[in-house]
Amino acid sequence: MDADSFLLFYIKQRIARGEDGLQWYNPPYCGEDEEGHVPDIWLTIQQAVLYFERDNSDEIEHQLIDQLAQHSAVKFNAFKYLVDAYFDLLQRRIERKADNFGCPSATNLCVPFLAMIAFTGLFARRLAKMDASARVTEEEQKDRRDFRREITQVSIYGSTMLRYKLYTLSNNEDSTAAYSWDRFCADSLQLVEHISSLKERENRCINNSASIALSSASPLLGVALCGIAAAAAVYFLIAKRTAATLT
């Protein structure tokens, strides 16, 4: 299934992202071709997930991952509970708030999926960091957590939840509310294009304000006119108001 392959690819890339030299040791096949290429849409989804993570990583790390990482081993039930709660809270909040900001309605459901992928990737990376920082003697080795095995477990848990959510939504009795991996891909593309256009408008506003030298406050005026902050609030900052309820 493409969703499974993408998630494995994302976990592998997210662990390696950064300058600390982390990697997923002995990962399964992650969907790359012989030259390491993946479908372009995967890169688009990856960008959308990173957009979400950029504004919500603190909440995901401290409100969600900290709860799981403290356990001696990650259990599926605990993983599922947090994912379900986070997914459902985002879904309900977005349904109530999105129309107020004039955002594309088609992208509403993709945000909880982006959150789930971001959470899985960040959790896997946390385990990789814990593995890299562990310094144990040979005698202590037998009692050490097997972080590399846990990364594999998290990838399986994440894939299971992704398939489950897609299956549940694709079999919705209301056909207009049905959701699928293909639609998620299309919505992610639309979301990235929407944010890119807002950024371009923001830059144009700032440049125009600077060129006519309205005042020292003109850059702030440009940002306000473009309204990118409002759009970002709908797409990515809703989690900041909801993640705390999971603790």
Residue frames relative to the residue before (quaternion, step in Angstrom):
aa qw qx qy qz dx dy dz
M 1.0000 0.0000 0.0000 0.0000 0.00 0.00 0.00
D 0.5381 -0.6549 0.4239 0.3193 3.58 -0.88 0.94
A 0.6183 0.5589 -0.3501 0.4275 3.59 1.00 -0.77
D 0.6462 0.5153 -0.3158 0.4660 3.59 0.96 -0.84
S 0.6800 0.4953 -0.2929 0.4544 3.56 0.83 -1.01
F 0.6426 0.5161 -0.3362 0.4558 3.57 0.95 -0.81
L 0.6666 0.5104 -0.3245 0.4358 3.59 0.82 -0.92
L 0.6329 0.5126 -0.3330 0.4751 3.60 1.00 -0.77
F 0.6328 0.5222 -0.3190 0.4744 3.57 1.00 -0.86
Y 0.6794 0.4959 -0.3052 0.4466 3.58 0.85 -0.93
I 0.6391 0.5219 -0.3326 0.4567 3.60 0.92 -0.86
K 0.6529 0.5185 -0.3109 0.4564 3.56 0.90 -0.93
Q 0.6934 0.4682 -0.2728 0.4750 3.58 0.90 -0.95
R 0.6688 0.5079 -0.3178 0.4402 3.60 0.95 -0.80
I 0.6153 0.5288 -0.3517 0.4669 3.58 1.03 -0.68
A 0.7235 0.4504 -0.2418 0.4638 3.57 0.92 -0.94
R 0.5479 0.6356 -0.4005 0.3679 3.61 1.18 -0.42
G 0.6696 0.4464 -0.3538 0.4767 3.57 -0.78 1.02
E 0.5461 -0.6476 0.4491 0.2840 3.52 -1.35 0.09
D 0.5483 0.6481 -0.3914 0.3552 3.60 1.20 0.19
G 0.5177 -0.7099 0.3834 0.2845 3.59 1.24 0.30
L 0.3486 0.7423 -0.5072 0.2652 3.59 1.11 0.49
Q 0.0264 0.7893 -0.6135 0.0012 3.54 -1.20 0.48
W 0.4429 -0.6313 0.5625 0.2982 3.50 -1.35 0.35
Y 0.2663 -0.7952 0.5273 0.1366 3.56 -0.35 1.26
N 0.8578 -0.0019 -0.0490 0.5116 3.54 -0.96 1.00
P 0.1254 0.8135 -0.5581 0.1047 3.61 0.70 1.01
P 0.5436 -0.5739 0.4729 0.3892 3.59 -1.20 0.29
Y 0.6882 -0.4244 0.3602 0.4654 3.56 -1.30 0.00
C 0.1740 -0.8372 0.5171 0.0370 3.56 -0.70 1.14
G 0.7030 -0.5321 0.2660 0.3898 3.58 1.11 0.63
E 0.5077 0.6444 -0.4412 0.3638 3.61 1.21 -0.02
D 0.4444 -0.6488 0.5292 0.3186 3.56 -1.20 0.48
E 0.7720 -0.3728 0.2296 0.4608 3.59 -1.26 -0.05
E 0.7175 0.4139 -0.2430 0.5047 3.59 1.16 -0.56
G 0.5925 -0.6135 0.3470 0.3901 3.56 1.26 0.22
H 0.4831 0.6738 -0.4297 0.3576 3.59 1.26 0.23
V 0.1384 -0.7571 0.6326 0.0864 3.54 -1.25 0.56
P 0.6735 -0.4798 0.3445 0.4445 3.62 -1.19 0.29
D 0.5913 -0.6027 0.4057 0.3499 3.58 -1.03 0.79
I 0.6313 0.5515 -0.3485 0.4194 3.57 0.99 -0.76
W 0.5804 0.5719 -0.3808 0.4371 3.59 1.11 -0.54
L 0.6574 0.5034 -0.3091 0.4678 3.57 0.99 -0.82
T 0.6199 0.5315 -0.3348 0.4702 3.56 1.12 -0.67
I 0.6576 0.4882 -0.3109 0.4823 3.58 0.92 -0.88
Q 0.6115 0.5504 -0.3466 0.4506 3.57 0.99 -0.81
Q 0.6568 0.5043 -0.3113 0.4662 3.59 0.94 -0.85
A 0.6446 0.5200 -0.3198 0.4602 3.57 0.98 -0.83
V 0.6449 0.5127 -0.3211 0.4670 3.60 0.98 -0.83
L 0.6687 0.4983 -0.3016 0.4621 3.58 0.94 -0.86
Y 0.5738 0.5530 -0.3765 0.4724 3.59 1.13 -0.56
F 0.6647 0.4934 -0.3023 0.4726 3.57 0.89 -0.94
E 0.6734 0.5161 -0.3021 0.4346 3.55 0.83 -1.00
R 0.5986 0.6050 -0.3620 0.3802 3.57 0.97 -0.86
D 0.7803 0.3424 -0.1675 0.4959 3.57 0.92 -0.89
N 0.7714 0.3507 -0.1735 0.5019 3.59 1.21 -0.22
S 0.3875 0.7620 -0.4661 0.2278 3.60 1.24 0.02
D 0.6264 0.5460 -0.3570 0.4268 3.62 0.97 -0.76
E 0.6767 0.4875 -0.2956 0.4659 3.57 0.93 -0.89
I 0.6503 0.5085 -0.3219 0.4636 3.57 0.95 -0.86
E 0.6735 0.5053 -0.2974 0.4502 3.57 0.92 -0.94
H 0.8037 0.3564 -0.1651 0.4470 3.57 0.68 -1.12
Q 0.7307 0.4185 -0.2508 0.4775 3.59 1.04 -0.66
L 0.7735 0.3272 -0.1688 0.5160 3.58 1.10 -0.63
I 0.7531 0.4203 -0.2454 0.4427 3.57 0.52 -1.20
D 0.6099 0.5633 -0.3656 0.4207 3.60 0.96 -0.75
Q 0.6328 0.5436 -0.3351 0.4380 3.59 1.06 -0.69
L 0.7230 0.4330 -0.2460 0.4788 3.57 1.00 -0.82
A 0.6631 0.5509 -0.3180 0.3946 3.57 0.93 -0.90
Q 0.6274 0.5634 -0.3459 0.4115 3.59 1.12 -0.54
H 0.5900 0.5734 -0.3749 0.4274 3.60 1.21 -0.33
S 0.5841 -0.6075 0.4113 0.3473 3.56 -1.13 0.62
A 0.7770 -0.0197 -0.0013 0.6292 3.57 1.20 -0.45
V 0.4756 -0.6875 0.4764 0.2724 3.53 -1.04 0.81
K 0.1791 -0.7826 0.5904 0.0831 3.56 -0.79 1.04
F 0.5735 -0.6240 0.4053 0.3428 3.55 -1.01 0.81
N 0.6408 0.5484 -0.3413 0.4149 3.60 0.91 -0.84
A 0.6580 0.4929 -0.3092 0.4780 3.59 1.00 -0.80
F 0.6302 0.5275 -0.3188 0.4722 3.57 1.02 -0.85
K 0.6782 0.5006 -0.2866 0.4553 3.57 0.87 -0.98
Y 0.6309 0.5471 -0.3426 0.4305 3.58 0.95 -0.82
L 0.6970 0.4663 -0.2828 0.4656 3.58 0.83 -0.95
V 0.6503 0.5100 -0.3235 0.4609 3.58 0.94 -0.85
D 0.6518 0.5174 -0.3192 0.4534 3.59 0.89 -0.91
A 0.6860 0.4900 -0.2922 0.4515 3.57 0.84 -0.98
Y 0.6712 0.4955 -0.2930 0.4670 3.58 0.91 -0.94
F 0.6540 0.5218 -0.3032 0.4562 3.57 0.92 -0.95
D 0.7105 0.4716 -0.2692 0.4475 3.57 0.78 -1.04
L 0.6392 0.5229 -0.3329 0.4552 3.60 0.99 -0.76
L 0.6559 0.4993 -0.3087 0.4746 3.57 0.94 -0.86
Q 0.6525 0.5305 -0.3182 0.4377 3.56 0.92 -0.92
R 0.6860 0.4746 -0.2936 0.4668 3.59 0.87 -0.91
R 0.6689 0.5054 -0.3095 0.4486 3.58 0.91 -0.87
I 0.6625 0.5035 -0.3126 0.4581 3.57 0.94 -0.83
E 0.6260 0.5406 -0.3392 0.4481 3.57 1.00 -0.78
R 0.6954 0.4659 -0.2774 0.4717 3.59 1.06 -0.71
K 0.7947 0.3913 -0.1605 0.4354 3.56 0.95 -0.89
A 0.5738 0.6588 -0.3928 0.2871 3.60 0.98 -0.74
D 0.6634 0.5265 -0.3204 0.4243 3.59 0.87 -0.90
N 0.6146 0.5767 -0.3511 0.4079 3.57 1.09 -0.62
F 0.7278 0.4061 -0.2298 0.5026 3.56 1.20 -0.50
G 0.4610 -0.7162 0.4282 0.3020 3.58 1.24 0.07
C 0.3682 0.7386 -0.4883 0.2838 3.58 1.08 0.67
P 0.6395 -0.5283 0.3777 0.4114 3.60 -1.17 0.48
S 0.4117 -0.7450 0.4653 0.2428 3.59 -0.56 1.10
A 0.5970 0.6024 -0.3673 0.3818 3.60 1.08 -0.65
T 0.6923 0.4908 -0.2875 0.4440 3.58 1.12 -0.57
N 0.4155 0.7526 -0.4551 0.2320 3.59 1.22 -0.20
L 0.7306 0.4453 -0.2573 0.4491 3.59 0.76 -1.01
C 0.6153 0.5784 -0.3773 0.3801 3.58 1.02 -0.55
V 0.5705 0.6241 -0.3919 0.3625 3.61 1.10 -0.55
P 0.6599 0.4755 -0.3392 0.4727 3.68 0.84 -0.73
F 0.6220 0.5192 -0.3491 0.4709 3.61 1.08 -0.61
L 0.6291 0.5182 -0.3331 0.4741 3.58 1.00 -0.78
A 0.6381 0.5303 -0.3225 0.4556 3.58 1.01 -0.81
M 0.6538 0.5170 -0.3097 0.4576 3.58 0.96 -0.87
I 0.6584 0.4934 -0.3041 0.4803 3.59 0.98 -0.85
A 0.6432 0.5229 -0.3213 0.4579 3.59 0.96 -0.86
F 0.6446 0.5251 -0.3110 0.4604 3.57 0.95 -0.90
T 0.6694 0.4993 -0.3030 0.4591 3.59 0.87 -0.94
G 0.6737 0.5018 -0.2973 0.4539 3.58 0.92 -0.89
L 0.6811 0.4799 -0.2918 0.4697 3.58 0.92 -0.87
F 0.6289 0.5240 -0.3399 0.4630 3.58 1.04 -0.70
A 0.6446 0.5089 -0.3214 0.4715 3.59 0.94 -0.86
R 0.6573 0.5034 -0.3147 0.4643 3.58 0.99 -0.79
R 0.6074 0.5418 -0.3556 0.4594 3.59 1.03 -0.70
L 0.6563 0.5007 -0.3121 0.4704 3.59 0.94 -0.84
A 0.6357 0.5210 -0.3298 0.4645 3.59 1.03 -0.75
K 0.6430 0.5052 -0.3212 0.4777 3.60 1.04 -0.74
M 0.6430 0.5129 -0.3223 0.4687 3.58 0.99 -0.79
D 0.6344 0.5236 -0.3220 0.4686 3.56 1.07 -0.75
A 0.6878 0.4940 -0.2864 0.4482 3.58 0.92 -0.92
S 0.7201 0.4508 -0.2520 0.4633 3.58 1.04 -0.73
A 0.5292 0.6379 -0.4135 0.3768 3.59 1.24 -0.26
R 0.0132 -0.7770 0.6289 -0.0238 3.54 -0.87 1.02
V 0.1211 0.8166 -0.5477 0.1360 3.56 -0.26 1.23
T 0.4845 -0.6345 0.5146 0.3130 3.51 -1.24 0.50
E 0.6856 -0.4772 0.3425 0.4301 3.54 -1.27 0.23
E 0.6437 0.5269 -0.3266 0.4487 3.58 1.06 -0.73
E 0.6929 0.4758 -0.2734 0.4676 3.56 1.08 -0.73
Q 0.4810 0.7158 -0.4190 0.2841 3.57 1.22 -0.45
K 0.6542 0.5452 -0.3270 0.4097 3.58 0.94 -0.83
D 0.7275 0.4090 -0.2381 0.4968 3.60 1.16 -0.55
R 0.5011 0.6772 -0.4135 0.3454 3.56 1.26 -0.04
R 0.5168 -0.6117 0.4968 0.3346 3.56 -1.11 0.69
D 0.3487 -0.7154 0.5674 0.2114 3.54 -1.06 0.80
F 0.1794 -0.8373 0.5094 0.0844 3.55 0.23 1.32
R 0.6307 0.5410 -0.3482 0.4340 3.58 1.01 -0.72
R 0.6310 0.5053 -0.3268 0.4895 3.56 1.05 -0.70
E 0.6465 0.5269 -0.3228 0.4475 3.58 1.01 -0.79
I 0.5945 0.5490 -0.3682 0.4578 3.61 1.07 -0.64
T 0.6456 0.5041 -0.3153 0.4792 3.57 0.97 -0.84
Q 0.6355 0.5246 -0.3291 0.4611 3.58 0.99 -0.81
V 0.6558 0.5127 -0.3131 0.4571 3.58 0.91 -0.90
S 0.6359 0.5208 -0.3375 0.4588 3.59 1.00 -0.75
I 0.6463 0.4992 -0.3134 0.4847 3.59 1.07 -0.73
Y 0.6439 0.5159 -0.3208 0.4651 3.58 0.94 -0.87
G 0.6674 0.5103 -0.3004 0.4515 3.57 0.92 -0.94
S 0.6542 0.5050 -0.3085 0.4711 3.57 0.97 -0.86
T 0.6373 0.5330 -0.3237 0.4526 3.56 1.00 -0.84
M 0.6886 0.4739 -0.2825 0.4706 3.58 0.91 -0.92
L 0.6287 0.5315 -0.3391 0.4552 3.58 1.02 -0.74
R 0.6625 0.4879 -0.3016 0.4818 3.58 0.93 -0.89
Y 0.6509 0.5343 -0.3146 0.4379 3.57 0.95 -0.90
K 0.6773 0.4810 -0.2988 0.4697 3.59 0.86 -0.91
L 0.6569 0.4987 -0.3157 0.4691 3.59 0.95 -0.83
Y 0.6478 0.5146 -0.3209 0.4610 3.58 0.96 -0.86
T 0.6609 0.5180 -0.3116 0.4447 3.58 0.87 -0.94
L 0.7279 0.4339 -0.2468 0.4701 3.57 0.85 -0.96
S 0.6410 0.5244 -0.3384 0.4469 3.60 1.09 -0.60
N 0.7199 0.3957 -0.2373 0.5184 3.58 1.22 -0.43
N 0.2556 0.7794 -0.5225 0.2326 3.55 1.19 0.58
E 0.5148 -0.6588 0.4528 0.3097 3.59 -0.91 0.90
D 0.6624 0.4264 -0.2877 0.5447 3.56 1.17 -0.56
S 0.3444 -0.7856 0.4742 0.1984 3.59 -0.21 1.25
T 0.6281 0.5432 -0.3455 0.4371 3.59 1.10 -0.59
A 0.7034 0.4330 -0.2581 0.5012 3.58 1.23 -0.43
A 0.4265 0.7115 -0.4640 0.3107 3.60 1.27 -0.02
Y 0.1308 -0.7909 0.5963 0.0414 3.54 -1.11 0.74
S 0.0638 -0.7978 0.5995 -0.0012 3.56 -1.17 0.60
W 0.6690 -0.4760 0.3769 0.4287 3.54 -1.32 0.18
D 0.6415 0.5229 -0.3337 0.4513 3.60 0.93 -0.82
R 0.6655 0.4832 -0.3120 0.4756 3.57 0.95 -0.79
F 0.6073 0.5439 -0.3514 0.4602 3.58 1.04 -0.71
C 0.6385 0.5199 -0.3250 0.4652 3.58 0.96 -0.84
A 0.6734 0.4935 -0.2932 0.4659 3.57 0.91 -0.94
D 0.6633 0.5048 -0.3061 0.4598 3.58 0.97 -0.84
S 0.6319 0.5282 -0.3310 0.4606 3.58 1.03 -0.78
L 0.6306 0.5214 -0.3244 0.4746 3.56 1.03 -0.81
Q 0.6603 0.5039 -0.3087 0.4635 3.58 0.90 -0.91
L 0.6462 0.5299 -0.3168 0.4487 3.56 0.98 -0.85
V 0.6697 0.4916 -0.3012 0.4681 3.60 0.87 -0.94
E 0.6502 0.5052 -0.3172 0.4705 3.58 0.96 -0.82
H 0.6337 0.5348 -0.3271 0.4532 3.58 1.03 -0.80
I 0.6789 0.4781 -0.2933 0.4738 3.58 0.87 -0.92
S 0.6304 0.5340 -0.3331 0.4545 3.59 1.01 -0.80
S 0.6618 0.4975 -0.3127 0.4655 3.59 0.96 -0.83
L 0.6364 0.5170 -0.3320 0.4663 3.59 1.04 -0.72
K 0.6400 0.5168 -0.3259 0.4659 3.57 1.02 -0.77
E 0.6350 0.5204 -0.3268 0.4681 3.57 1.01 -0.78
R 0.6503 0.5060 -0.3108 0.4738 3.57 0.98 -0.83
E 0.6305 0.5289 -0.3339 0.4596 3.56 1.00 -0.79
N 0.6694 0.4992 -0.3041 0.4585 3.57 0.88 -0.93
R 0.6448 0.5139 -0.3270 0.4618 3.56 1.00 -0.80
C 0.6429 0.5241 -0.3242 0.4549 3.56 0.97 -0.82
I 0.6636 0.4984 -0.3047 0.4674 3.56 0.93 -0.90
N 0.6663 0.5022 -0.3036 0.4600 3.58 0.91 -0.91
N 0.6608 0.5014 -0.3086 0.4655 3.56 0.95 -0.87
S 0.6449 0.5202 -0.3232 0.4572 3.55 0.98 -0.82
A 0.6679 0.4981 -0.3028 0.4628 3.55 0.98 -0.85
S 0.6698 0.5322 -0.3126 0.4127 3.58 0.92 -0.87
I 0.7441 0.3605 -0.2296 0.5133 3.59 1.02 -0.68
A 0.3409 -0.7960 0.4556 0.2065 3.57 1.35 0.12
L 0.0180 0.8365 -0.5460 0.0416 3.56 0.71 1.04
S 0.7174 -0.3039 0.2385 0.5798 3.54 0.86 -1.01
S 0.6830 -0.4611 0.3479 0.4470 3.55 -1.27 0.03
A 0.6739 0.4883 -0.2870 0.4744 3.59 1.24 -0.41
S 0.3950 0.7665 -0.4543 0.2238 3.60 1.22 -0.04
P 0.6177 0.5257 -0.3852 0.4400 3.69 0.91 -0.59
L 0.6397 0.5074 -0.3319 0.4723 3.57 1.02 -0.75
L 0.6233 0.5298 -0.3365 0.4665 3.57 1.05 -0.73
G 0.6440 0.5332 -0.3253 0.4417 3.56 0.98 -0.83
V 0.6554 0.5024 -0.3141 0.4685 3.55 0.94 -0.86
A 0.6594 0.5117 -0.3148 0.4519 3.57 0.94 -0.87
L 0.6510 0.5242 -0.3232 0.4438 3.58 0.95 -0.83
C 0.6869 0.4951 -0.2938 0.4435 3.56 0.95 -0.80
G 0.2791 -0.8192 0.4693 0.1752 3.59 1.12 -0.55
I 0.2939 0.7771 -0.5193 0.2003 3.61 1.12 0.46
A 0.6025 0.5744 -0.3689 0.4135 3.58 1.07 -0.65
A 0.6434 0.5244 -0.3290 0.4503 3.58 1.00 -0.77
A 0.6603 0.4956 -0.3133 0.4692 3.57 0.94 -0.84
A 0.6427 0.5204 -0.3274 0.4571 3.57 0.96 -0.83
A 0.6099 0.5637 -0.3573 0.4273 3.57 1.04 -0.72
V 0.6764 0.4821 -0.3004 0.4689 3.57 0.94 -0.83
Y 0.7424 0.4455 -0.2496 0.4338 3.55 0.74 -1.04
F 0.8748 0.1668 -0.0115 0.4546 3.54 0.76 -1.01
L 0.7172 0.4663 -0.2762 0.4381 3.62 1.07 -0.42
I 0.4157 0.7098 -0.4702 0.3198 3.58 1.26 -0.03
A 0.6149 0.5788 -0.3528 0.4029 3.57 0.99 -0.77
K 0.5953 0.5873 -0.3707 0.4042 3.59 1.09 -0.60
R 0.6941 0.4510 -0.2709 0.4913 3.58 1.16 -0.53
T 0.7509 0.4209 -0.2064 0.4652 3.59 1.18 -0.41
A 0.5937 0.6114 -0.3836 0.3557 3.59 1.01 -0.70
A 0.6160 0.5818 -0.3518 0.3979 3.59 1.03 -0.74
T 0.6207 0.5680 -0.3479 0.4136 3.59 1.11 -0.53
L 0.6019 0.5803 -0.3622 0.4121 3.59 1.22 -0.23
T 0.6358 0.5430 -0.3413 0.4294 3.58 1.20 -0.30
